[in-house]
Amino acid sequence: MNQDEKTVHLRLKDNPDITVEEVYNLMEDLRKKYPDREIFYDGDLQAICSRPKRQRPK
């Protein structure tokens, strides 16, 4: 994966007071806003990120 494809939406270390529920809601909102992107937690960056969804072979 090209590193430029990954977008960081929220760094948890920059938002230490965020709750688990808020993280969950943010991820749900991002999934709705960007249906063509995979939303995920990057443990190395401690951030909520997204990247383009891969096309699955038919």
C-alpha positions in Angstrom: 0.0 0.0 0.0 1.2 3.4 -0.9 1.6 5.5 2.3 -0.1 8.4 0.6 -3.3 6.4 0.3 -3.8 6.4 4.1 -5.6 9.4 5.7 -5.3 10.1 9.4 -8.7 11.4 10.7 -8.0 11.5 14.4 -4.8 10.9 16.5 -5.9 9.6 19.9 -2.8 11.0 21.7 -3.9 14.5 20.6 -7.4 13.8 22.1 -6.7 12.1 25.4 -10.2 12.8 26.8 -12.1 11.1 23.9 -14.3 8.2 25.0 -14.7 4.8 23.4 -18.2 5.7 22.4 -17.0 8.8 20.7 -14.4 6.8 18.8 -17.0 4.3 17.8 -19.4 7.1 16.6 -16.6 8.8 14.7 -15.8 5.6 12.9 -19.4 5.0 12.0 -19.8 8.6 10.7 -16.6 8.2 8.6 -17.9 4.9 7.2 -21.1 6.7 6.1 -19.2 9.8 4.8 -16.6 7.7 2.9 -18.3 4.5 1.7 -15.4 3.9 -0.7 -12.8 3.8 2.1 -11.9 1.3 4.7 -12.0 2.9 8.2 -9.6 1.3 10.7 -7.6 1.9 13.9 -3.8 2.1 13.3 -2.1 0.9 16.5 1.3 2.1 15.5 0.0 5.7 15.0 -2.7 5.3 17.7 -5.0 6.9 15.2 -8.3 6.4 13.3 -7.4 6.2 9.6 -8.8 5.3 6.3 -7.6 4.0 2.9 -9.3 3.2 -0.4 -11.1 -0.1 -0.4 -9.5 -2.8 -2.5 -11.5 -4.2 -5.4 -12.2 -7.9 -4.7 -11.9 -10.3 -7.6 -15.2 -11.7 -8.9 
